[in-house]
Amino acid sequence: MRFLLAILLPAVLSAQPDPGHNLVFDHVPQKWNEGLPMGNGTIGCLVWQKEGRLRLALDRADLWDLRPMKGLDRSEFSYKWVAEQVKKGEYGVVQEYFDAPYEREAGPTKLPGGALEFSVKGPLQKNGITLNIENGLATIRWTDGKTLETFVHAGAQEGWFRCYGFGNPEEIMRLLAPQYGAPKEADNANSVQGSDLARLGYTQGVPVMKKGIWTYRQAGWGEFNYEIAVAVKQLTNRDFEGVWSISSQLPGQKGQVKAEKLVKKAIERGFEASRQASAAWWEAYWAKSSVSIPDTLIEREYYLDMYKFGCTAREDGPMISLQAVWTADNGRLPPWKGDLHHDLNTQMSYWPAYTSNHLPEGLSYLNHLERNDRAHRAYTRKYFGTSGLNIPGVTTFDGTEMGGWIQYSCSPTVTAWCALHYYQHWQYSRDRDWLQQHGWPFLRDVATHLSEVTSKNSAGIRVLPLSSSPEINDNSISAWFTDTWTNYDLSLTRFVFEKTAELAKEQGLADESEKWLGLSRELPGYALEPDDALKFAPELSYRTSHRHFSHLMAIHPLGLIDWNKEADRTVIRRSLALLDSVGPSQWCGYSWAWLANLRARARDGEGAREALRIFASSFVSANSFHLNGDQSGKGYSSFTYDPFTLEGNFASAAGVLEMLLQSQNGIIRVFPAIPDDWRSGVSFRNLRSEGAFLVSAEYGKNIKIMAEHGGQLVLAVPPGDWYALGKRSNIGVKDGIWKCNLEKGERVMLVTKG
């Protein structure tokens, strides 16, 4: 009887955000990178306290100084020329032309926005500052009854605040501008610490207040300018509410509503109506999926990370940059210029989008790439001299190359990693129109570039003139490998050739499919140690700790070396054992998050949990921001610095999902990598798999599946005596696998006996 009742229940019992997941403090954070984060993909805010004043740090994703990076306009800027210098052993000139300007020049760079400050003092109530991640509302309560509520509207370019007991806003509130025009200080900072804002050479904008509207307009490089506006409505003698917005004008862009016009209209709508509309967006966001994990630390970090994903990703918005909508509010430029790093950072930031059932938010990545397609293709022709497509590894907001360590900022294979996300969107959505219009053309063009930038050697093996592995040997000449492959470049190229062939076959293009398969057959095998552990390259073993597991790409995220294949398991086991033996001294937080994903692919639930717990306890700030270095003092890394970037957070969320559901290479695996002691309390609802199946499960009790588009389901179930209910009850589980062809929209349920 309980099985019949179970199939009638609406969902597996999985937690949504609850009060235990919220950020709760007894004091206002004293550092910007510990502030309460809010955002909507385009604008963002951090609530913290600076020099005794409550501060809302305001930001917008497209605030960018887009001046060209010096040196990249040289005629020598080409892959062929770089290869010639490497072969001559004259690499210093390459570093001077194309690496050094990234550190030396202030721009191009992401810019900070501004800030609102409130002169309000006094002790807070116990747990008086909270951020409710269920709806994005931050609240601060003082013991004398003063209260401030603030949020960023999830569906409009507005930030709101409501103040009770504050008095006259003109007396206690001020709009502050970044100090672009301050006297230049002695500035020996590198790109990690961020440069002095004054080095940009701007004429300082000045905030003004007129007829109840605060405005600040700032002109930047070229035609760029931006505007912050704040409108306030007095409610009583002591209470008021207000709305702020930021607008920007990038070169060549028109039509954006100015911030002043926007806030004048929004203030008439008011705080409460706006709060309800924003809360409705968050309700729909959280309804997409949920997880319940019997580990409070990991579950809380997962929900905080997925909250940040909701703050930073929108289908029609910008892609997630290093800090997204939370640029450093420290009077300096952001770490690594706040740029778009495609040698790991942007890719990791979208790892959780697919299984968590947030495909529209994941499209912010792909749509942004396509908006910058013209710039990317111009770079491909200029630097590589190939047709097809290869995106710069480090770009500005408009897709222009920025240089830096040339091996990675101008890698010949970086776009193959971006192509993984196109392939995954197709696999998880099964949207055939999207495949034909976006997915297939992208992979085909990346494959075209790779076919032209490679050539066959005398042995008939296809090779690259220069190969590298992020960020091994930094930017020295020894980071290059000539006429061979690193495992990083090799796995990415193999992935693109094989998946392009697969997508061609999917569309009935048999000749096209065979063309790309033929190229994949010309690639060599992976470079392996005598015991089959993966190396960086044939002549370079993994013997020194490093933050970037670039040599393991074939295991995760590409899935080319697959635990489901018995022959691959030795490679996976011994590669991970080698990671362990070398140790984490040079790892960053994202390394631990990536390790959790690797452990999960190896069906190591205990190892995945340990990596996630180390990340959540040692590499995040009080507000859950990934701070790169070990903050715990427990020796999980020799890096103890605290530059904030987001990719570690999102890779951590993906690690949780990999433990709960995997669906690579045609098999959906439910609870593939959970610790034994999770079995009595782990569940999830509406996680998405390849093939566009929505899966819900409660360990040892039931598995529910809905086929969004229909097709063959191959399901690997956890241990137990499973059987199907209803229409498919005549299909049994054999050797832990349940196979069935499902119709579009069909729902099935498996339960255990007992």
C-alpha positions, 0 to 999 in steps of 0.5 A: 500500500505504501508504494501506491501512496508514494506514487500519488505524492507530489514530490520526494521530500527534499529541502528547499532553502531554509533559515539554516542556509541563510547568512546570519551575523551579530555584526555588520561585516567589516570587509567588502568580501564578507558583505551580504551579496545580492544581484540579478546577473546585471547589477549587484550589491554588497552590504557591509560597514566601512569606517563606521558607516553602513555601506551598500556597494553598487555594481553593474556587470558591463562597467568596463574600460575597453581600451585595447591592451597595448602590444596586441596590435603588433604585426608579430601577434600571431601563433606562427610567430610565437612558435618561431620564437619558441623554436629559436629559444628567444622567448623574452620578446614574446613575454615583453610584447604580449605577457607584460602589458597585462600586469603593467597596464591599468586597462582594459579592466572591469570597473567598480560602480559606487556606493550608498552610505548611511550614518546609522550607529548603535548596537544590533539585535542578536543575529540582527543582520540576515540575508534570506536566500529564499527571496534575496532580502537582507535585513538589519535590526538595531536594538533601538528599533531601527531597521533596514531592508534591502534587495536587488530586484530579481527581474529589473535593474533596480536595487531597493532599500527601506529604512525605519527610524532613520529620520531625514534621508538627506541628513544620513545618506550619501552617494559616493563615487570611486576615487578615479581622480585621486592623486596617484599613489606609489603603485607596485600592485600586481593583477591579483591585488588590483591597481590604483583607480587613478591610473586609468586617468579619468576626470572624476565624476561628482555625485549631486542631489537635485529635487530628491534624486541623487545622481553620479555620472562618470565618463571613462575611456573612449565613449564609455560612461555610466550613471548611478541614480537614487530616488527616495520617498519619505514615508513618515518623519522617521521612515523612508524607502528608496531605489537605485539603479546603474546604467552604462553606455558602452562604445557602439551601444545605444538604447539603454534606459538611463538610471535617473529615468528608471528610478523616477518611474520605479519609486512610484511603484514602491518597495513592497510591490517590487519586493513581491515581484522579486520574491516571485522570481526567486520562488520560481528559481528554487522550485526548479530543483532541490536536494537534501543532504545529511551534512549541514555544512555541505548542504548549506554551502550548496544552497548558498552557492546556488543562491549566488548562481541565481544572483549572477546568471540570466538567460539574456544577461552577461556571462559570469566574470571572475567576480560578476556583479560584486567588483572589489569595493576597496578603492582599487581595480579588481583581482585579475582585472575582473575579466572573462577567463576561459582557461577555467573560470568561466567554464567552472562557473556554469558546471552546476547549471545542467544537473540543477535544472537551470538551463536558462540561466546557463544560457547566459554563457552561450548567449554572451559568447555569441553576442561577441562572435564578431570579435572572436572570429576577428581574433581567430583570423588575426592570431591563428590565421584559421577559419572557424572559431577560437575564442581568446582565453582572456577577454574583455566584456566585448570579447576582445583579447587581453593577452597575459600569459600567452600560452593560456590567454591565446591557447589554440584549444580554449574554445573546445572547453567552451564547446563542452557547454554547447554540447551539454546544453543540447544533451540536457535540453534535447532542443533540436531547434537550438542544436541546429541554430546554435550547438551544431554551428559552434562545434563545427566551427571550433572543429574547423579551427582545430583541423586547420591549426593542427597537421600530421607529422611524418608518422601520420599523427596529428599534432599542434605546433605548440601545446601547453597546459594551464597554468603549468610552468607559468609563462616561461618558454618551458610551458610550451611543448613543440610538435606534440600534445599536452593531455589538456590540449589533446583531450579537448581536441579529441572531445570536439572532433568526436562530439562534432561527429556525433552531432553531425550524425544526429542531423543525418550528415553522414559524410560530415560525421565521418570527416570528424571521426577520421580526424579524431582517429589521427590523434595519439593516445594520452601521455601516461606514466608506466602505472597508467597515471595521466601526465601533463605531456609525454615529457612532463609528469605530475610531480609538483603540486599545482592548482589546475588539474589540466592533465585530468580534463579527459576524466572530468569534465569531458568524460572521455576517460569513463569509470563506466569502462573497466579499462579506464578505471586504472587510469582514473584510480592511479591519476587520483592517487598521484594527486594525493601523493604530491599533495595540495600545497599549491592548490586553490579553493577551486582545486578542492571543488574540482577534486570533489567532482573527480572523486564523484566520477570515480564513485568515491563518495567519502573522498568527494565529501571530504573535498567539499567539506575542506572547501566549505570550511577553509576556502570561503569567506564568512559570506561564502565567497570563494577566496582562493587561499586557505583561510583556516590555517590548517595547511590545505594549501600554502596559498593563504591570500584572499582574492575573491573569484566565483568559479570555486563556489559553482564547482563546489555546487557541481560536486554535490550534484555529481554525487547525487546524479550522473548521466554521462555516455548514455547511462543515468546513475542515481546516487552514484557517489554518496558516503554510506552514512548519507543513505538514511537521509539523502534525496533530491527532486527534479535534477536533470540528466542528459536526454532531458529526463527529470529525476527525483529520488529518495535513497532506498525508497523510490526513483521518479522520472519524467521524460521531457522529450521522450527516448530511451532511458538507461537507468543504473539504480542503487543497490536494492530490490527495485521494480516499476509501478504502473504502465512499465511494471513488466520491465525488470531491473537486470544487473542494476540497470533498468531500460525503457523507451519513454514517450514524451511527457511520460512519468515512471516510478521505481520503488523497492520491496519491503 
